[in-house]
Amino acid sequence: MSYFDKFSKFQYNDTELQDIFRRVSFAENFINSPETFSNYVVRDGDTPEQISTIFYGTPKFWWIIMLSNNITDIHTDWVKSSSQINLLFNNFLNGNSYFIMENIEPEKGDIIVKRDTGLSGGIDEDISGVVDSYDKIFHKIDVKKSSGTLQENDEIYIFRKNNASEYELISGFGETGCYKQHFSDTSCISFTGPNDSAPQCATAGATFAKIQKKTLMKDSVVNFKYETEYISPYSSYVEGEGITGDYFSFQNLCGMTGTVLYDYMTSSLSSDIGVVTLEQDTVISNDKKKVIRILSADILPNFLSEVSLLMTGEVSPGTTTIVKYK
């Protein structure tokens, strides 16, 4: 049995292979040496096989391209082509994001139903959606599958299936509290319902929420920026002073009227604050993956020799200088 026979298997392009990536890596002193690697900017649609052919004259060293860049999953870690990015947003991320003030925690599979007191039971079953994910920081509910159209200012119930396979209304909607209106405030103000200071607060004990803002999922916020820096959605922005503080808290957002996130939800965000959308963030993250390291072709023979040595069985530490096992 060779050293690599002990490794688990993984799928690569419909082929089952030994997973050496989780146990083998380059030696630190080697990988930090500037003459051992060069940089390459991945072109749209480039695959590890194509890049291997460019630098080594054969596609069979695709795994060296991956190992050199700590890539273990071609589907999640490799840079996506422009067509793959478009497919991602047109299919997998095709849906709507709904923002609410409440600090509740919808779960994947929960059902959102429009509240309508004019109908029997107080709900409009023709206008509903299935929760795909929930972002607790941004108070954002993502829905891909829906019936009818939920809009801003619609009131919603959220139901969850219990152990008896019956749907129950989840709680926490009308929870109010004591809020600092601005970061510099030394005390909080208690709210039990809407007033001039906190118009978005629900009445204490309410069983529903109101959609404060609706966007396409790809257009929903994932970060805020001030000048060149990312800022917390719970930052306080004051015209002429800039960012004055961060009063992050997992609570109902209705009374936190000094936060950037509150301004975003109520469409009163200053033009000085930038909004980074899911689509933009995905493209930025993908672009960062385009610059990869290429092992020098001159070093390739010695590298393959050491890998072959490992494959013969256990070797004592210090036997290899280019590669090591984890």
Secondary structure, DSSP 4 states (H G I P E B T S, - for coil): --GGGGSPEEEETTEEEE--TTTEEE-HHHHT-TTSEEEEEPPTT--HHHHHHHHHSSGGGHHHHHHHTT---HHHHSPPPHHHHHHIIIIIT-SEEEE-SS-----TT-EEEEE-TTSGGGEEEEEEEEEEEEETTTTEEEEEEEES---TT-EEEEEEE-TTS-EEE---TT---EE-SSTT-SS-EE-SS--SS-TTPPPTT-S-EE--EEEEGGGSEEEEEETTEEE-TTEEEETTTEEEEE---SS-STT-TTBHHHHHHTT---TTEEEEEHHHHHHHHHHHTTEEEEE-TTTHHHHHHHHHHHHTS---TTS-SSEEE-
